Amino acid sequence: MIGNVGDTIVIESERADATARKGVIERIVREQPPRYEIRWEDGHTSILAPSAGSASIEQKKRPRAKAKR
C-alpha cells in the first residue's frame, strides 16, 4: 500500500459496532516500511504504520494532463 500526501486513508475497525476511521496523509515520514503522518477527521494528528489488511488508501483525485497536439 503506497500513499501520497493528500490521499485519504481509511482504517477499518476490528469491532463490528465501531465505524471506520478516516484521515488525510499530511506527510510521509518513511517510505519503506511506510509511516505516515495523518490528520484525522477530528483534527488530531498521529504517525501511522499501517499493517496489511487494516487500512485502505483512497487516492486524491489529481488533474489529468492535457494531451499535446
C-alpha positions in Angstrom: 0.0 0.0 0.0 1.6 3.2 -1.2 0.1 6.5 -0.1 0.9 10.1 -1.2 0.4 13.4 0.6 -3.3 14.4 0.2 -4.6 10.8 -0.1 -7.3 9.7 2.3 -6.5 6.7 4.5 -9.3 4.5 6.0 -8.7 2.3 9.0 -11.3 -0.4 9.4 -12.4 -1.2 12.9 -11.8 -4.6 14.4 -15.2 -4.4 16.2 -18.5 -4.8 14.4 -20.1 -2.0 16.4 -17.4 0.6 15.6 -17.1 2.7 12.5 -14.1 3.1 10.3 -11.6 6.0 11.0 -10.6 8.4 8.1 -7.8 10.8 7.8 -5.6 12.6 5.2 -2.0 11.9 4.7 -0.1 15.1 5.7 3.4 13.8 5.4 5.4 10.7 4.5 7.7 10.0 7.4 9.3 6.9 5.9 8.6 5.1 2.6 9.6 1.5 3.5 8.1 0.3 5.7 5.5 3.0 5.3 5.0 5.6 8.1 2.5 8.4 7.5 1.6 11.5 9.5 -2.2 11.5 9.4 -4.6 14.3 10.2 -7.8 12.6 11.4 -11.3 13.8 10.9 -11.4 15.1 14.5 -8.4 17.3 13.8 -5.8 15.3 15.7 -2.6 14.1 14.1 -0.6 10.9 14.6 2.0 8.8 13.0 0.6 5.6 11.5 2.4 2.4 10.3 -0.4 0.6 8.6 -0.4 -3.2 8.7 -1.6 -5.4 5.8 -5.3 -5.5 5.5 -6.1 -3.0 8.2 -6.1 0.1 6.0 -7.1 1.2 2.5 -6.0 4.3 0.7 -8.3 6.4 -1.5 -6.0 8.4 -3.8 -6.5 12.1 -4.1 -8.0 13.0 -7.5 -5.3 14.6 -9.5 -5.9 16.7 -12.6 -5.3 14.9 -15.9 -2.5 16.1 -18.1 -3.7 17.6 -21.4 -2.6 15.7 -24.4 -0.1 17.5 -26.6 -1.1 18.0 -30.3 
